[in-house]
């Protein structure tokens, strides 16, 4: 059975801003789903609708087969951790954990058992007696997680889009969420920004933009086979290179011609382009920096296996060497195995891995090669 089903959800705010547009989504029991997309895409609003903190203008929410569209938040069996969540500053970690349990009038025996279980799960034992102002960022996050899951919800909602972006905190988020999902078998829905989405141990990733779902699938699938230019550019730092190109045929093969170079495509990609009737038409060629490499200093344009271009700059980022150049008016980046600072200003051959190329329709910007 699905833990959560959203049917035809629409949400329009005052002023006419449509945050959610006819959204349908089904989330399986014990699934770890990540919602991602740019600021304002609707992912945080969707979490609040699931939690019952906001009402959808139209549509229905089902949990475990029951229609909870009109149900109060307290009756939905959800726990929430949003970006503005804080620990009660006047209470110790222990008292933060048990506050909701005491309000629910659970027995002292049950409360003690849950505290022990949660503290062991999230390694909270050393900080149970500490006050919030004595905690580090990762400790605060673990305590907030503990306060939420100690209630044993059926669905756990997290919105970490505005917080936890520092490397130390982001690592903590991924580690602790993975541990919770594995050990508790809980349905989890987490809203995050862009690059962070690929760093969480999600079983499924949903990309949103302008209130609609753009692509839904396994994280690896969305990264390697994006359904559109938007999804392709949303992931990756630096972003995917996008270059205008024209489709041509030669010796029963399909290729792309672009300013300063040309490239023959693998048969499978070529067949999909040919089937779409793109011969002679302009398209957009997409290639991630890891699919472009400097082959050496150019002797002539006839020698190129991709494109000859001037090396404009070298950047070292997170241990990776990035080379900056242009193909026509398109800013491009290549990945290098070694620092080529001394080559700046020279014309180099930039070889493009045809197997890594994505082709997008120029008008719709939908992928035509996946």
TORKOL-4160 file (C-alpha; in steps of 0.2 Angstrom, whole numbers, padded with zeros to 4 digits, m for minus):
370
<pt num="1" X="0000" Y="0000" Z="0000"/>
<pt num="2" X="0006" Y="0018" Z="m0003"/>
<pt num="3" X="0009" Y="0028" Z="0012"/>
<pt num="4" X="0004" Y="0044" Z="0004"/>
<pt num="5" X="m0006" Y="0049" Z="m0012"/>
<pt num="6" X="m0008" Y="0066" Z="m0018"/>
<pt num="7" X="m0021" Y="0069" Z="m0031"/>
<pt num="8" X="m0023" Y="0084" Z="m0042"/>
<pt num="9" X="m0016" Y="0096" Z="m0030"/>
<pt num="10" X="m0017" Y="0115" Z="m0034"/>
<pt num="11" X="m0012" Y="0129" Z="m0023"/>
<pt num="12" X="m0014" Y="0148" Z="m0027"/>
<pt num="13" X="m0008" Y="0161" Z="m0016"/>
<pt num="14" X="m0015" Y="0179" Z="m0014"/>
<pt num="15" X="m0010" Y="0189" Z="m0029"/>
<pt num="16" X="m0012" Y="0175" Z="m0041"/>
<pt num="17" X="0005" Y="0165" Z="m0038"/>
<pt num="18" X="0001" Y="0147" Z="m0042"/>
<pt num="19" X="0013" Y="0137" Z="m0031"/>
<pt num="20" X="0007" Y="0120" Z="m0035"/>
<pt num="21" X="m0001" Y="0115" Z="m0052"/>
<pt num="22" X="m0012" Y="0100" Z="m0054"/>
<pt num="23" X="0001" Y="0089" Z="m0045"/>
<pt num="24" X="m0001" Y="0070" Z="m0044"/>
<pt num="25" X="0011" Y="0060" Z="m0033"/>
<pt num="26" X="0012" Y="0043" Z="m0025"/>
<pt num="27" X="0024" Y="0038" Z="m0012"/>
<pt num="28" X="0027" Y="0020" Z="m0006"/>
<pt num="29" X="0027" Y="0014" Z="0011"/>
<pt num="30" X="0044" Y="0016" Z="0019"/>
<pt num="31" X="0051" Y="0025" Z="0004"/>
<pt num="32" X="0064" Y="0039" Z="0006"/>
<pt num="33" X="0059" Y="0052" Z="m0007"/>
<pt num="34" X="0068" Y="0068" Z="m0010"/>
<pt num="35" X="0059" Y="0083" Z="m0017"/>
<pt num="36" X="0071" Y="0096" Z="m0026"/>
<pt num="37" X="0070" Y="0111" Z="m0037"/>
<pt num="38" X="0075" Y="0129" Z="m0037"/>
<pt num="39" X="0068" Y="0142" Z="m0024"/>
<pt num="40" X="0050" Y="0145" Z="m0026"/>
<pt num="41" X="0047" Y="0129" Z="m0036"/>
<pt num="42" X="0033" Y="0123" Z="m0024"/>
<pt num="43" X="0042" Y="0109" Z="m0014"/>
<pt num="44" X="0041" Y="0117" Z="0003"/>
<pt num="45" X="0022" Y="0122" Z="0000"/>
<pt num="46" X="0019" Y="0104" Z="m0005"/>
<pt num="47" X="0027" Y="0098" Z="0012"/>
<pt num="48" X="0015" Y="0110" Z="0021"/>
<pt num="49" X="0000" Y="0103" Z="0012"/>
<pt num="50" X="0005" Y="0085" Z="0016"/>
<pt num="51" X="0007" Y="0090" Z="0035"/>
<pt num="52" X="m0010" Y="0100" Z="0035"/>
<pt num="53" X="m0002" Y="0116" Z="0039"/>
<pt num="54" X="m0009" Y="0123" Z="0023"/>
<pt num="55" X="m0024" Y="0119" Z="0013"/>
<pt num="56" X="m0024" Y="0115" Z="m0005"/>
<pt num="57" X="m0036" Y="0125" Z="m0016"/>
<pt num="58" X="m0041" Y="0109" Z="m0025"/>
<pt num="59" X="m0036" Y="0091" Z="m0024"/>
<pt num="60" X="m0035" Y="0077" Z="m0011"/>
<pt num="61" X="m0022" Y="0070" Z="0001"/>
<pt num="62" X="m0023" Y="0051" Z="0006"/>
<pt num="63" X="m0012" Y="0043" Z="0020"/>
<pt num="64" X="m0013" Y="0024" Z="0021"/>
<pt num="65" X="m0028" Y="0024" Z="0010"/>
<pt num="66" X="m0038" Y="0036" Z="0021"/>
<pt num="67" X="m0043" Y="0053" Z="0014"/>
<pt num="68" X="m0035" Y="0066" Z="0026"/>
<pt num="69" X="m0038" Y="0081" Z="0016"/>
<pt num="70" X="m0048" Y="0089" Z="0029"/>
<pt num="71" X="m0039" Y="0081" Z="0044"/>
<pt num="72" X="m0030" Y="0092" Z="0057"/>
<pt num="73" X="m0011" Y="0090" Z="0057"/>
<pt num="74" X="m0011" Y="0081" Z="0074"/>
<pt num="75" X="m0022" Y="0068" Z="0067"/>
<pt num="76" X="m0011" Y="0064" Z="0051"/>
<pt num="77" X="0002" Y="0054" Z="0060"/>
<pt num="78" X="0016" Y="0065" Z="0053"/>
<pt num="79" X="0032" Y="0072" Z="0061"/>
<pt num="80" X="0040" Y="0088" Z="0054"/>
<pt num="81" X="0057" Y="0096" Z="0054"/>
<pt num="82" X="0057" Y="0112" Z="0044"/>
<pt num="83" X="0071" Y="0125" Z="0041"/>
<pt num="84" X="0065" Y="0136" Z="0055"/>
<pt num="85" X="0063" Y="0122" Z="0068"/>
<pt num="86" X="0073" Y="0126" Z="0084"/>
<pt num="87" X="0075" Y="0117" Z="0101"/>
<pt num="88" X="0066" Y="0124" Z="0116"/>
<pt num="89" X="0080" Y="0135" Z="0122"/>
<pt num="90" X="0075" Y="0134" Z="0141"/>
<pt num="91" X="0075" Y="0115" Z="0140"/>
<pt num="92" X="0088" Y="0102" Z="0140"/>
<pt num="93" X="0090" Y="0090" Z="0125"/>
<pt num="94" X="0081" Y="0077" Z="0136"/>
<pt num="95" X="0066" Y="0088" Z="0140"/>
<pt num="96" X="0065" Y="0093" Z="0122"/>
<pt num="97" X="0063" Y="0075" Z="0117"/>
<pt num="98" X="0050" Y="0071" Z="0130"/>
<pt num="99" X="0039" Y="0087" Z="0129"/>
<pt num="100" X="0027" Y="0081" Z="0116"/>
<pt num="101" X="0026" Y="0064" Z="0125"/>
<pt num="102" X="0021" Y="0071" Z="0141"/>
<pt num="103" X="0008" Y="0082" Z="0133"/>
<pt num="104" X="0001" Y="0066" Z="0126"/>
<pt num="105" X="0001" Y="0059" Z="0143"/>
<pt num="106" X="0011" Y="0044" Z="0140"/>
<pt num="107" X="0017" Y="0034" Z="0155"/>
<pt num="108" X="0034" Y="0037" Z="0162"/>
<pt num="109" X="0039" Y="0019" Z="0158"/>
<pt num="110" X="0035" Y="0022" Z="0139"/>
<pt num="111" X="0043" Y="0039" Z="0139"/>
<pt num="112" X="0059" Y="0032" Z="0146"/>
<pt num="113" X="0059" Y="0017" Z="0134"/>
<pt num="114" X="0057" Y="0029" Z="0119"/>
<pt num="115" X="0071" Y="0041" Z="0125"/>
<pt num="116" X="0083" Y="0026" Z="0127"/>
<pt num="117" X="0078" Y="0020" Z="0109"/>
<pt num="118" X="0080" Y="0037" Z="0101"/>
<pt num="119" X="0096" Y="0042" Z="0110"/>
<pt num="120" X="0104" Y="0026" Z="0105"/>
<pt num="121" X="0098" Y="0028" Z="0087"/>
<pt num="122" X="0105" Y="0046" Z="0085"/>
<pt num="123" X="0119" Y="0045" Z="0098"/>
<pt num="124" X="0111" Y="0058" Z="0109"/>
<pt num="125" X="0117" Y="0050" Z="0126"/>
<pt num="126" X="0131" Y="0062" Z="0129"/>
<pt num="127" X="0121" Y="0077" Z="0126"/>
<pt num="128" X="0104" Y="0073" Z="0134"/>
<pt num="129" X="0108" Y="0084" Z="0149"/>
<pt num="130" X="0115" Y="0099" Z="0139"/>
<pt num="131" X="0106" Y="0115" Z="0135"/>
<pt num="132" X="0103" Y="0120" Z="0117"/>
<pt num="133" X="0116" Y="0134" Z="0118"/>
<pt num="134" X="0130" Y="0121" Z="0122"/>
<pt num="135" X="0127" Y="0111" Z="0106"/>
<pt num="136" X="0136" Y="0111" Z="0089"/>
<pt num="137" X="0127" Y="0112" Z="0073"/>
<pt num="138" X="0127" Y="0093" Z="0070"/>
<pt num="139" X="0121" Y="0090" Z="0088"/>
<pt num="140" X="0107" Y="0102" Z="0086"/>
<pt num="141" X="0101" Y="0093" Z="0070"/>
<pt num="142" X="0102" Y="0076" Z="0079"/>
<pt num="143" X="0092" Y="0083" Z="0094"/>
<pt num="144" X="0079" Y="0090" Z="0082"/>
<pt num="145" X="0078" Y="0074" Z="0073"/>
<pt num="146" X="0076" Y="0065" Z="0089"/>
<pt num="147" X="0062" Y="0076" Z="0095"/>
<pt num="148" X="0052" Y="0072" Z="0079"/>
<pt num="149" X="0055" Y="0054" Z="0077"/>
<pt num="150" X="0052" Y="0050" Z="0096"/>
<pt num="151" X="0034" Y="0052" Z="0092"/>
<pt num="152" X="0035" Y="0037" Z="0080"/>
<pt num="153" X="0026" Y="0045" Z="0065"/>
<pt num="154" X="0021" Y="0035" Z="0050"/>
<pt num="155" X="0027" Y="0049" Z="0039"/>
<pt num="156" X="0042" Y="0060" Z="0042"/>
<pt num="157" X="0043" Y="0077" Z="0033"/>
<pt num="158" X="0059" Y="0087" Z="0032"/>
<pt num="159" X="0062" Y="0104" Z="0024"/>
<pt num="160" X="0081" Y="0108" Z="0024"/>
<pt num="161" X="0081" Y="0120" Z="0009"/>
<pt num="162" X="0086" Y="0135" Z="0019"/>
<pt num="163" X="0097" Y="0127" Z="0032"/>
<pt num="164" X="0111" Y="0114" Z="0034"/>
<pt num="165" X="0120" Y="0119" Z="0018"/>
<pt num="166" X="0137" Y="0120" Z="0026"/>
<pt num="167" X="0148" Y="0104" Z="0022"/>
<pt num="168" X="0149" Y="0098" Z="0040"/>
<pt num="169" X="0130" Y="0100" Z="0042"/>
<pt num="170" X="0126" Y="0093" Z="0025"/>
<pt num="171" X="0136" Y="0077" Z="0029"/>
<pt num="172" X="0127" Y="0075" Z="0046"/>
<pt num="173" X="0110" Y="0077" Z="0037"/>
<pt num="174" X="0114" Y="0063" Z="0024"/>
<pt num="175" X="0121" Y="0052" Z="0037"/>
<pt num="176" X="0108" Y="0053" Z="0050"/>
<pt num="177" X="0093" Y="0052" Z="0038"/>
<pt num="178" X="0101" Y="0037" Z="0030"/>
<pt num="179" X="0102" Y="0029" Z="0047"/>
<pt num="180" X="0084" Y="0034" Z="0052"/>
<pt num="181" X="0077" Y="0027" Z="0036"/>
<pt num="182" X="0087" Y="0010" Z="0037"/>
<pt num="183" X="0083" Y="0007" Z="0056"/>
<pt num="184" X="0066" Y="0014" Z="0058"/>
<pt num="185" X="0058" Y="0009" Z="0041"/>
<pt num="186" X="0049" Y="0025" Z="0041"/>
<pt num="187" X="0042" Y="0034" Z="0026"/>
<pt num="188" X="0053" Y="0050" Z="0023"/>
<pt num="189" X="0050" Y="0065" Z="0012"/>
<pt num="190" X="0064" Y="0078" Z="0012"/>
<pt num="191" X="0064" Y="0094" Z="0002"/>
<pt num="192" X="0082" Y="0101" Z="m0002"/>
<pt num="193" X="0090" Y="0113" Z="m0014"/>
<pt num="194" X="0100" Y="0108" Z="m0030"/>
<pt num="195" X="0117" Y="0100" Z="m0027"/>
<pt num="196" X="0112" Y="0093" Z="m0010"/>
<pt num="197" X="0099" Y="0082" Z="m0017"/>
<pt num="198" X="0112" Y="0070" Z="m0025"/>
<pt num="199" X="0121" Y="0069" Z="m0008"/>
<pt num="200" X="0106" Y="0061" Z="0002"/>
<pt num="201" X="0103" Y="0042" Z="0002"/>
<pt num="202" X="0086" Y="0044" Z="m0006"/>
<pt num="203" X="0078" Y="0029" Z="m0015"/>
<pt num="204" X="0069" Y="0041" Z="m0027"/>
<pt num="205" X="0071" Y="0059" Z="m0032"/>
<pt num="206" X="0057" Y="0071" Z="m0039"/>
<pt num="207" X="0062" Y="0087" Z="m0047"/>
<pt num="208" X="0050" Y="0102" Z="m0047"/>
<pt num="209" X="0049" Y="0118" Z="m0056"/>
<pt num="210" X="0036" Y="0131" Z="m0056"/>
<pt num="211" X="0024" Y="0120" Z="m0046"/>
<pt num="212" X="0025" Y="0105" Z="m0057"/>
<pt num="213" X="0035" Y="0089" Z="m0057"/>
<pt num="214" X="0048" Y="0089" Z="m0071"/>
<pt num="215" X="0056" Y="0072" Z="m0068"/>
<pt num="216" X="0053" Y="0058" Z="m0056"/>
<pt num="217" X="0065" Y="0043" Z="m0054"/>
<pt num="218" X="0081" Y="0036" Z="m0046"/>
<pt num="219" X="0094" Y="0050" Z="m0042"/>
<pt num="220" X="0107" Y="0041" Z="m0054"/>
<pt num="221" X="0094" Y="0041" Z="m0068"/>
<pt num="222" X="0090" Y="0059" Z="m0066"/>
<pt num="223" X="0108" Y="0064" Z="m0067"/>
<pt num="224" X="0113" Y="0053" Z="m0081"/>
<pt num="225" X="0097" Y="0054" Z="m0091"/>
<pt num="226" X="0089" Y="0070" Z="m0088"/>
<pt num="227" X="0072" Y="0073" Z="m0097"/>
<pt num="228" X="0075" Y="0091" Z="m0101"/>
<pt num="229" X="0088" Y="0105" Z="m0101"/>
<pt num="230" X="0081" Y="0111" Z="m0085"/>
<pt num="231" X="0084" Y="0095" Z="m0076"/>
<pt num="232" X="0101" Y="0093" Z="m0084"/>
<pt num="233" X="0107" Y="0110" Z="m0079"/>
<pt num="234" X="0099" Y="0109" Z="m0061"/>
<pt num="235" X="0112" Y="0096" Z="m0056"/>
<pt num="236" X="0131" Y="0098" Z="m0057"/>
<pt num="237" X="0143" Y="0111" Z="m0051"/>
<pt num="238" X="0150" Y="0118" Z="m0063"/>
<pt num="239" X="0134" Y="0116" Z="m0073"/>
<pt num="240" X="0132" Y="0106" Z="m0089"/>
<pt num="241" X="0139" Y="0115" Z="m0105"/>
<pt num="242" X="0125" Y="0120" Z="m0117"/>
<pt num="243" X="0130" Y="0123" Z="m0135"/>
<pt num="244" X="0120" Y="0127" Z="m0151"/>
<pt num="245" X="0122" Y="0114" Z="m0164"/>
<pt num="246" X="0115" Y="0108" Z="m0181"/>
<pt num="247" X="0111" Y="0090" Z="m0184"/>
<pt num="248" X="0119" Y="0082" Z="m0200"/>
<pt num="249" X="0120" Y="0064" Z="m0208"/>
<pt num="250" X="0136" Y="0057" Z="m0215"/>
<pt num="251" X="0140" Y="0039" Z="m0220"/>
<pt num="252" X="0124" Y="0032" Z="m0212"/>
<pt num="253" X="0129" Y="0041" Z="m0196"/>
<pt num="254" X="0122" Y="0056" Z="m0187"/>
<pt num="255" X="0132" Y="0070" Z="m0181"/>
<pt num="256" X="0132" Y="0087" Z="m0173"/>
<pt num="257" X="0140" Y="0103" Z="m0181"/>
<pt num="258" X="0144" Y="0118" Z="m0170"/>
<pt num="259" X="0155" Y="0133" Z="m0171"/>
<pt num="260" X="0173" Y="0127" Z="m0173"/>
<pt num="261" X="0169" Y="0109" Z="m0173"/>
<pt num="262" X="0159" Y="0093" Z="m0176"/>
<pt num="263" X="0155" Y="0077" Z="m0168"/>
<pt num="264" X="0148" Y="0060" Z="m0173"/>
<pt num="265" X="0136" Y="0052" Z="m0161"/>
<pt num="266" X="0134" Y="0034" Z="m0156"/>
<pt num="267" X="0122" Y="0024" Z="m0166"/>
<pt num="268" X="0108" Y="0023" Z="m0152"/>
<pt num="269" X="0108" Y="0042" Z="m0150"/>
<pt num="270" X="0109" Y="0045" Z="m0169"/>
<pt num="271" X="0094" Y="0034" Z="m0172"/>
<pt num="272" X="0083" Y="0043" Z="m0159"/>
<pt num="273" X="0088" Y="0060" Z="m0167"/>
<pt num="274" X="0085" Y="0053" Z="m0185"/>
<pt num="275" X="0068" Y="0046" Z="m0179"/>
<pt num="276" X="0063" Y="0063" Z="m0172"/>
<pt num="277" X="0066" Y="0071" Z="m0189"/>
<pt num="278" X="0080" Y="0083" Z="m0184"/>
<pt num="279" X="0091" Y="0082" Z="m0199"/>
<pt num="280" X="0097" Y="0100" Z="m0204"/>
<pt num="281" X="0088" Y="0107" Z="m0188"/>
<pt num="282" X="0096" Y="0117" Z="m0174"/>
<pt num="283" X="0097" Y="0108" Z="m0157"/>
<pt num="284" X="0106" Y="0111" Z="m0141"/>
<pt num="285" X="0120" Y="0100" Z="m0137"/>
<pt num="286" X="0123" Y="0097" Z="m0118"/>
<pt num="287" X="0139" Y="0090" Z="m0111"/>
<pt num="288" X="0145" Y="0090" Z="m0093"/>
<pt num="289" X="0163" Y="0096" Z="m0089"/>
<pt num="290" X="0168" Y="0078" Z="m0085"/>
<pt num="291" X="0164" Y="0073" Z="m0103"/>
<pt num="292" X="0176" Y="0086" Z="m0111"/>
<pt num="293" X="0195" Y="0085" Z="m0110"/>
<pt num="294" X="0210" Y="0095" Z="m0116"/>
<pt num="295" X="0219" Y="0084" Z="m0128"/>
<pt num="296" X="0234" Y="0095" Z="m0131"/>
<pt num="297" X="0239" Y="0111" Z="m0140"/>
<pt num="298" X="0230" Y="0112" Z="m0157"/>
<pt num="299" X="0240" Y="0112" Z="m0173"/>
<pt num="300" X="0226" Y="0114" Z="m0185"/>
<pt num="301" X="0207" Y="0113" Z="m0185"/>
<pt num="302" X="0207" Y="0098" Z="m0196"/>
<pt num="303" X="0215" Y="0088" Z="m0182"/>
<pt num="304" X="0202" Y="0091" Z="m0169"/>
<pt num="305" X="0191" Y="0077" Z="m0162"/>
<pt num="306" X="0179" Y="0090" Z="m0155"/>
<pt num="307" X="0183" Y="0108" Z="m0155"/>
<pt num="308" X="0199" Y="0120" Z="m0155"/>
<pt num="309" X="0197" Y="0134" Z="m0143"/>
<pt num="310" X="0207" Y="0146" Z="m0133"/>
<pt num="311" X="0210" Y="0141" Z="m0114"/>
<pt num="312" X="0204" Y="0157" Z="m0105"/>
<pt num="313" X="0207" Y="0151" Z="m0087"/>
<pt num="314" X="0210" Y="0137" Z="m0075"/>
<pt num="315" X="0201" Y="0135" Z="m0059"/>
<pt num="316" X="0204" Y="0122" Z="m0045"/>
<pt num="317" X="0188" Y="0117" Z="m0036"/>
<pt num="318" X="0187" Y="0104" Z="m0023"/>
<pt num="319" X="0203" Y="0095" Z="m0029"/>
<pt num="320" X="0197" Y="0096" Z="m0047"/>
<pt num="321" X="0205" Y="0106" Z="m0061"/>
<pt num="322" X="0193" Y="0115" Z="m0072"/>
<pt num="323" X="0197" Y="0123" Z="m0089"/>
<pt num="324" X="0187" Y="0138" Z="m0095"/>
<pt num="325" X="0184" Y="0141" Z="m0114"/>
<pt num="326" X="0171" Y="0146" Z="m0127"/>
<pt num="327" X="0162" Y="0137" Z="m0141"/>
<pt num="328" X="0155" Y="0152" Z="m0151"/>
<pt num="329" X="0146" Y="0162" Z="m0138"/>
<pt num="330" X="0143" Y="0148" Z="m0126"/>
<pt num="331" X="0154" Y="0148" Z="m0109"/>
<pt num="332" X="0161" Y="0130" Z="m0107"/>
<pt num="333" X="0170" Y="0121" Z="m0094"/>
<pt num="334" X="0181" Y="0105" Z="m0096"/>
<pt num="335" X="0188" Y="0093" Z="m0083"/>
<pt num="336" X="0207" Y="0091" Z="m0083"/>
<pt num="337" X="0218" Y="0078" Z="m0074"/>
<pt num="338" X="0232" Y="0090" Z="m0071"/>
<pt num="339" X="0234" Y="0109" Z="m0069"/>
<pt num="340" X="0237" Y="0118" Z="m0086"/>
<pt num="341" X="0240" Y="0135" Z="m0079"/>
<pt num="342" X="0254" Y="0138" Z="m0091"/>
<pt num="343" X="0243" Y="0134" Z="m0106"/>
<pt num="344" X="0231" Y="0149" Z="m0103"/>
<pt num="345" X="0230" Y="0160" Z="m0118"/>
<pt num="346" X="0234" Y="0145" Z="m0130"/>
<pt num="347" X="0223" Y="0136" Z="m0142"/>
<pt num="348" X="0219" Y="0118" Z="m0136"/>
<pt num="349" X="0210" Y="0104" Z="m0143"/>
<pt num="350" X="0195" Y="0100" Z="m0132"/>
<pt num="351" X="0189" Y="0082" Z="m0135"/>
<pt num="352" X="0171" Y="0079" Z="m0132"/>
<pt num="353" X="0165" Y="0061" Z="m0126"/>
<pt num="354" X="0151" Y="0058" Z="m0138"/>
<pt num="355" X="0144" Y="0045" Z="m0127"/>
<pt num="356" X="0141" Y="0058" Z="m0113"/>
<pt num="357" X="0132" Y="0070" Z="m0125"/>
<pt num="358" X="0114" Y="0075" Z="m0123"/>
<pt num="359" X="0104" Y="0083" Z="m0136"/>
<pt num="360" X="0089" Y="0094" Z="m0132"/>
<pt num="361" X="0075" Y="0101" Z="m0144"/>
<pt num="362" X="0079" Y="0119" Z="m0146"/>
<pt num="363" X="0061" Y="0125" Z="m0144"/>
<pt num="364" X="0054" Y="0113" Z="m0130"/>
<pt num="365" X="0071" Y="0110" Z="m0122"/>
<pt num="366" X="0066" Y="0092" Z="m0120"/>
<pt num="367" X="0079" Y="0078" Z="m0121"/>
<pt num="368" X="0078" Y="0069" Z="m0138"/>
<pt num="369" X="0093" Y="0056" Z="m0135"/>
<pt num="370" X="0087" Y="0048" Z="m0119"/>
